[in-house]
Amino acid sequence: MRSSPLPTGSAVLDGLLGSYPPGVLTMLYGPAGAGKSTCAFLAVLQVLSENSKAVYIDTERNFSPERLAELAGYAFREKQFSEVLSRILLMQPADLDAQCSSVASAAALARSARIGLIVVDTIGAHYRRARPSGAKDANALLRGQLDVLSAVAKETETMVLLTNQVFQRVEYGGVGIIGGAMLGQRCKCQVELQKDGRGRRAVLRRHPERQGDVSYDIAAEGIVAKRE
C-alpha cells in the first residue's frame, strides 16, 4: 500500500482533499470541460516528480502532450520534457474488451515495476457505448476491471485515479455517474466536478475522513482558486 497520500498538484484541491488517499480507488466525475483530465495530468506530474512511472489509459483519445507540457512548465520541444514523456506508459484501448486488457497490463506492470499511478480517463466511456448491445456482458467487464484496480490499490504502492462521465437524472434532479453503483461502491474517494453558468465547483462526495466543497478555475498552470 502507498505509504503516503499523493498530492493533487493543486493547492485548492489539496485544501479540499488533503491529497489523494492511499490504498483506495479515487474517482473524479463531471461534465465535459469541468477539468477531469487536467486533474489527472497534475497527478501524473506529481508521481513523475517522485521518479516513478505512470500508466495512462486514455479511452477517449484526449491525451494531450501539449497540455501536459503547459502544466509542467516546460516548452513542449525541450529535451527535458521528452524525458518526462518517456516515463508515461500511454494505452488507448478502442473498446471495452481492449480496456480490460489495458487494465490487466497496467496491474501487471504495477506489480513488477516502479509504477506510482494508474489513470483511467475515462472509466465509463467504452462501458457506456457497449451497454446498449449487452448490459450483462458490459457490467461483468466493468466489474472485473474494478476488481483488478481495487486489488492493485490495496496491495501495492500504486495510486489509482479514475475519471468518469455523468448524465442528467431528470426524474431526481442532478447528475448520475456512468457505471452507477458499481463505481459508487468501490471508489472510497469521490469528487464531483461541477460546471455551470456560475462557474466551477468541486464537491467531495465521499472520503475516508473529509467533507466539503470549493470553487475553482482552470488556468494554464492547472486547477486554481476561483478568481473574482
C-alpha positions as CSV (number, residue, x, y, z in Angstrom):
1,M,0.0,0.0,0.0
2,R,1.2,3.5,-0.7
3,S,2.9,4.8,2.4
4,S,1.7,8.4,2.0
5,P,-1.1,10.3,0.3
6,L,-0.5,11.7,-3.2
7,P,-0.7,15.5,-3.5
8,T,-3.2,16.5,-6.2
9,G,-0.8,19.1,-7.8
10,S,-3.3,21.9,-7.0
11,A,-3.3,23.9,-3.8
12,V,-7.1,24.4,-3.9
13,L,-7.8,20.7,-4.3
14,D,-5.2,19.8,-1.7
15,G,-7.1,22.1,0.7
16,L,-10.3,20.2,0.0
17,L,-8.9,16.6,-0.1
18,G,-5.8,16.8,1.9
19,S,-4.2,14.8,-1.0
20,Y,-5.5,11.6,-2.7
21,P,-5.8,8.9,0.0
22,P,-3.7,5.7,-0.4
23,G,-4.9,2.2,-0.9
24,V,-8.3,3.1,-2.4
25,L,-9.8,3.9,-5.8
26,T,-10.4,7.7,-6.3
27,M,-12.9,8.9,-8.8
28,L,-13.3,12.4,-10.3
29,Y,-16.5,12.8,-12.2
30,G,-18.3,15.6,-14.0
31,P,-19.3,17.1,-17.4
32,A,-17.0,17.9,-20.3
33,G,-14.9,20.9,-19.5
34,A,-15.0,20.5,-15.8
35,G,-11.3,19.7,-15.5
36,K,-11.1,15.9,-15.1
37,S,-8.2,15.4,-17.5
38,T,-6.4,18.4,-16.0
39,C,-6.6,16.8,-12.6
40,A,-5.3,13.6,-14.0
41,F,-2.4,15.3,-15.7
42,L,-1.5,17.1,-12.4
43,A,-1.5,13.7,-10.6
44,V,0.8,12.3,-13.3
45,L,3.3,15.1,-12.8
46,Q,3.3,14.6,-9.0
47,V,4.2,10.9,-9.5
48,L,6.8,11.7,-12.0
49,S,8.4,14.1,-9.6
50,E,8.9,11.2,-7.3
51,N,10.9,9.4,-10.0
52,S,8.1,6.8,-10.6
53,K,6.3,6.0,-13.8
54,A,2.6,6.4,-14.6
55,V,0.3,4.3,-16.7
56,Y,-2.3,6.5,-18.5
57,I,-5.3,4.6,-20.0
58,D,-6.8,7.1,-22.4
59,T,-10.2,5.7,-23.6
60,E,-11.3,8.9,-25.4
61,R,-8.0,9.7,-27.1
62,N,-7.8,13.0,-25.3
63,F,-4.3,12.7,-24.0
64,S,-2.5,16.0,-24.9
65,P,1.3,16.2,-24.5
66,E,1.0,19.9,-25.2
67,R,-1.3,20.4,-22.2
68,L,0.8,18.2,-20.0
69,A,3.9,20.3,-21.1
70,E,2.0,23.5,-20.2
71,L,1.1,22.2,-16.8
72,A,4.7,21.1,-16.2
73,G,6.0,24.5,-17.2
74,Y,8.2,23.1,-20.0
75,A,8.4,24.1,-23.6
76,F,7.0,21.2,-25.5
77,R,10.1,20.5,-27.6
78,E,12.6,20.7,-24.8
79,K,14.7,17.5,-24.3
80,Q,13.8,17.6,-20.6
81,F,10.1,17.2,-21.3
82,S,10.8,14.4,-23.8
83,E,12.3,12.5,-20.8
84,V,9.2,13.2,-18.8
85,L,7.0,11.7,-21.5
86,S,9.1,8.6,-21.7
87,R,8.0,7.7,-18.1
88,I,4.3,7.8,-19.1
89,L,3.1,4.5,-20.5
90,L,0.1,5.5,-22.7
91,M,-2.6,3.0,-23.6
92,Q,-5.5,3.9,-25.9
93,P,-8.0,1.0,-25.9
94,A,-10.5,1.1,-28.7
95,D,-13.4,-0.7,-26.9
96,L,-14.4,-2.2,-23.6
97,D,-12.7,-5.6,-24.2
98,A,-9.4,-3.8,-25.1
99,Q,-9.8,-1.6,-22.0
100,C,-9.9,-4.8,-19.9
101,S,-6.6,-5.9,-21.4
102,S,-5.1,-2.5,-20.7
103,V,-6.2,-2.6,-17.1
104,A,-4.7,-6.1,-16.7
105,S,-1.5,-4.9,-18.3
106,A,-1.3,-1.9,-16.0
107,A,-1.9,-4.1,-13.0
108,A,0.9,-6.5,-14.0
109,L,3.3,-3.5,-14.5
110,A,2.4,-2.1,-11.1
111,R,3.3,-5.4,-9.5
112,S,6.6,-5.8,-11.4
113,A,7.9,-2.3,-11.9
114,R,8.1,1.1,-10.2
115,I,4.6,2.4,-11.2
116,G,3.3,5.2,-9.0
117,L,0.0,5.9,-10.7
118,I,-2.6,4.3,-12.9
119,V,-5.1,6.7,-14.5
120,V,-8.2,5.6,-16.5
121,D,-9.6,8.6,-18.3
122,T,-12.5,7.9,-18.6
123,I,-13.5,4.6,-16.9
124,G,-17.1,4.7,-18.2
125,A,-16.8,5.8,-21.9
126,H,-16.5,2.4,-23.5
127,Y,-18.9,0.9,-21.0
128,R,-21.5,3.5,-21.9
129,R,-21.1,2.5,-25.6
130,A,-21.2,-1.2,-25.0
131,R,-24.1,-1.5,-22.6
132,P,-27.0,-1.0,-25.0
133,S,-26.0,-4.1,-27.0
134,G,-25.3,-6.3,-24.0
135,A,-25.8,-4.9,-20.5
136,K,-24.9,-8.1,-18.7
137,D,-21.6,-8.6,-20.5
138,A,-20.7,-4.9,-20.2
139,N,-21.5,-5.0,-16.4
140,A,-19.3,-8.1,-16.0
141,L,-16.4,-6.5,-17.9
142,L,-16.5,-3.2,-16.0
143,R,-16.9,-5.1,-12.6
144,G,-13.8,-7.2,-13.5
145,Q,-11.7,-4.1,-14.2
146,L,-12.7,-2.5,-10.9
147,D,-11.8,-5.7,-9.0
148,V,-8.4,-5.7,-10.6
149,L,-7.8,-2.0,-9.9
150,S,-9.1,-2.2,-6.3
151,A,-6.6,-5.1,-5.7
152,V,-3.7,-3.1,-7.1
153,A,-4.6,-0.1,-5.0
154,K,-4.7,-2.2,-1.8
155,E,-1.7,-4.4,-2.4
156,T,0.9,-2.1,-4.0
157,E,2.1,1.5,-3.7
158,T,0.3,2.4,-6.9
159,M,-2.3,5.2,-6.8
160,V,-5.4,4.5,-8.9
161,L,-7.3,7.6,-10.3
162,L,-10.4,7.2,-12.4
163,T,-12.2,9.9,-14.2
164,N,-15.8,9.4,-15.2
165,Q,-18.7,10.9,-17.2
166,V,-22.1,11.9,-15.9
167,F,-25.6,12.1,-17.2
168,Q,-28.6,14.2,-16.3
169,R,-31.1,12.5,-14.0
170,V,-34.2,14.4,-14.9
171,E,-36.5,12.5,-12.6
172,Y,-34.4,13.2,-9.5
173,G,-32.5,16.3,-10.5
174,G,-28.8,16.5,-10.5
175,V,-26.5,14.0,-12.3
176,G,-25.7,10.3,-12.2
177,I,-22.4,8.7,-12.8
178,I,-21.8,6.2,-15.6
179,G,-21.5,2.7,-14.0
180,G,-23.7,3.8,-11.1
181,A,-23.5,1.6,-8.0
182,M,-20.6,-0.5,-9.3
183,L,-18.3,2.5,-9.3
184,G,-20.0,4.2,-6.4
185,Q,-19.4,1.3,-4.0
186,R,-15.8,0.7,-5.0
187,C,-14.5,4.2,-5.1
188,K,-13.8,5.3,-1.5
189,C,-12.8,8.8,-2.5
190,Q,-15.2,10.6,-4.9
191,V,-15.1,14.2,-6.1
192,E,-17.8,15.7,-8.3
193,L,-16.5,18.5,-10.6
194,Q,-19.4,20.8,-11.4
195,K,-19.6,23.3,-14.2
196,D,-22.5,25.7,-14.9
197,G,-23.2,29.3,-15.7
198,R,-22.0,30.3,-12.2
199,G,-18.5,28.7,-12.7
200,R,-16.9,25.5,-11.4
201,R,-17.1,23.8,-8.1
202,A,-15.5,20.7,-6.6
203,V,-17.7,18.8,-4.2
204,L,-16.2,16.0,-2.0
205,R,-19.0,13.3,-2.2
206,R,-17.1,10.6,-0.4
207,H,-13.8,10.4,1.5
208,P,-12.4,8.4,4.4
209,E,-12.0,11.4,6.6
210,R,-13.1,14.7,5.0
211,Q,-16.1,16.6,3.5
212,G,-16.6,19.9,1.9
213,D,-16.6,21.8,-1.4
214,V,-14.6,24.6,-3.1
215,S,-14.9,26.9,-6.1
216,Y,-12.1,26.7,-8.7
217,D,-11.0,27.9,-12.1
218,I,-8.9,26.2,-14.8
219,A,-5.8,28.1,-15.8
220,A,-2.6,27.4,-17.7
221,E,-1.0,26.2,-14.5
222,G,-3.9,23.9,-13.6
223,I,-6.7,23.9,-11.1
224,V,-6.6,27.2,-9.2
225,A,-8.7,29.1,-6.7
226,K,-11.7,30.9,-8.2
227,R,-10.7,34.3,-9.5
228,E,-13.2,37.1,-8.8
